[in-house]
């Protein structure tokens, strides 16, 4: 998910930049060009970090993260 704190212009710019490196990744895989694939994936990762999809957490929901627990060990488990 994109960081909702980004202004519209920045968000739109980053969406445009997100599309561009996907083609080179695809093309590098087809051509078996490992170096080009690494470069394209690095560019793609930089854009995703700028959008807030990866990297430091930008959200705060104020609740416990129960997604990483076995269901029987959560607050909602039936006893």
QUIJOZI-V739718 format. One record per pair of residues at least 4 apart in sequence whose C-alpha atoms are under 7 Angstrom apart, sorted by the first residue. I is the first residue (numbers start at 1). GAP is how many residues later the second one is. D is the distance in whole Angstrom. If there is no record, write none. Layout:
BEGIN
[[I,GAP,D] [I,GAP,D]]
END
This chain:
BEGIN
[[1,52,5] [2,49,5] [2,50,5] [2,51,6] [3,48,6] [3,49,5] [3,55,7] [6,4,6] [6,5,6] [7,4,6] [8,4,6] [9,4,6] [10,4,6] [11,4,6] [11,40,7] [12,4,6] [13,4,6] [14,4,6] [14,33,7] [14,37,7] [15,4,7] [16,4,7] [17,30,7] [18,26,6] [18,29,6] [21,4,6] [21,19,6] [21,22,6] [21,23,6] [22,4,6] [23,4,6] [24,4,6] [24,16,6] [25,4,6] [25,12,5] [25,15,5] [25,16,6] [26,4,6] [27,4,6] [28,4,6] [28,5,5] [28,6,7] [28,8,6] [28,9,5] [29,4,6] [29,8,6] [33,4,6] [34,4,6] [35,4,6] [36,4,6] [37,4,6] [38,4,6] [39,4,6] [40,4,6] [41,4,6] [42,4,6] [43,4,6] [44,4,6] [45,4,6] [46,4,6] [47,4,6] [48,4,6] [48,5,5] [48,6,6] [49,4,6] [49,5,5] [49,6,5] [66,8,7] [69,4,7] [69,5,7] [70,4,7] [71,6,6] [72,5,5] [73,4,7]]
END
